[in-house]
């Protein structure tokens, strides 16, 4: 089954395929189907990513990730 199409919006929290970490969408270019994403860590780094590599990270996914990471470290 094909991956559902995700169209990013400014301020969405996302993950980028093949890159560790969380990002925030800071800009969207519909003509090239790319988004500018910024790391949530310091210093903030902005990079361009194709829409096909982005996945929306909702709060329930974020909570599950935090629990998983906390239990893996023990």
For each residue, the residues with C-beta under 8 A, 3 or more apart:
1:
2:
3: 52
4:
5: 51
6: 51 54 55 56
7: 51
8: 12 14 25 28 35 51 54 56
9: 12 25 28
10: 25 26 27 28
11: 24 25
12: 8 9 24 25 56
13: 22 23 24 40 56 57 58 62
14: 8 22 23 24 25 35 37 54 55 56 57
15: 19 21 22 23 54 55 57
16: 19 21 23 37 49 53 54
17: 52 53 54 55
18: 53
19: 15 16 23
20:
21: 15 16 39 40 41
22: 13 14 15 39 40 57 62
23: 13 14 15 16 19 37 38 39 40 49
24: 11 12 13 14 37 38 40
25: 8 9 10 11 12 14 28 35 36 37 54
26: 10 36 37 38 46
27: 10 35 36
28: 8 9 10 25 34 35 36
29: 32 33 34 35 36
30: 33
31:
32: 29
33: 29 30 50 51 52
34: 28 29 48 49 50 51
35: 8 14 25 27 28 29 48 49 51 54
36: 25 26 27 28 29 46 47 48 49
37: 14 16 23 24 25 26 46 47 48 49 54
38: 23 24 26 44 45 46
39: 21 22 23 44 45 46
40: 13 21 22 23 24 44
41: 21 44
42:
43:
44: 38 39 40 41
45: 38 39
46: 26 36 37 38 39
47: 36 37
48: 34 35 36 37
49: 16 23 34 35 36 37 53 54
50: 33 34 53 54
51: 5 6 7 8 33 34 35 54
52: 3 17 33
53: 16 17 18 49 50
54: 6 8 14 15 16 17 25 35 37 49 50 51
55: 6 14 15 17
56: 6 8 12 13 14
57: 13 14 15 22 61 62 65
58: 13 61 62
59: 62 63
60: 63 64
61: 57 58 64 65
62: 13 22 57 58 59 65 66
63: 59 60 66 67
64: 60 61 67 68
65: 57 61 62 68 69
66: 62 63 69 70
67: 63 64 70 71
68: 64 65 71 72
69: 65 66 72 73
70: 66 67 73 74
71: 67 68 74
72: 68 69
73: 69 70
74: 70 71
